[in-house]
């Protein structure tokens, strides 16, 4: 069994209040909660610092935990919620982003099972093949490089792995993307690992790349990665993303 926490904040830099914006007649958060419940999770919890989001969670019939306003990341908010709920150290908790209304429930179950299958791992996450050279170069598309056994070696906003012989004018060659993997921001943690991460200082590489998962790697924690069973839907970061999503759902 596994549990889900949906960290949700109102103050998004590019699209404030996005988790409450209507899509198909209901807030985005309700879509995410429905995906969470369809995954077979034992429990679904929203973690927020905003009374408006708390009200929306309750309207969706989902438990809500209020957290501090000072958190700089969803991981920190997740850790506070887990500590408040006093879940056991070996429990598996999935971090489902509140701006992923099209996340397939199958992937939520897949990432939880991946962590369950690897007792030595601290975290599990998913990846999908990069589909174009433009996606490979896009710094908003985080890439991941894996060891032969599926452990994450590195996450980066840069185009990795770099094809030295295929580079053209210091840019990746047209076919460089064909063996690259894009990281999907869906995580499963053991509770003990999550609480440890929240207590660790940020790593220098994490601060440069603005990628929280690099803190775990920098401190020797193991992240297990699998190829997503299905391709996830779009997440929402900008007004253009929201309009595209509305077109898909409405």
Order of alpha helices (4+ residues) and beta strands (2+ residues): beta-beta-beta-alpha-beta-alpha-beta-alpha-beta-alpha-beta-alpha-beta-beta-beta-alpha-alpha-alpha-beta-alpha
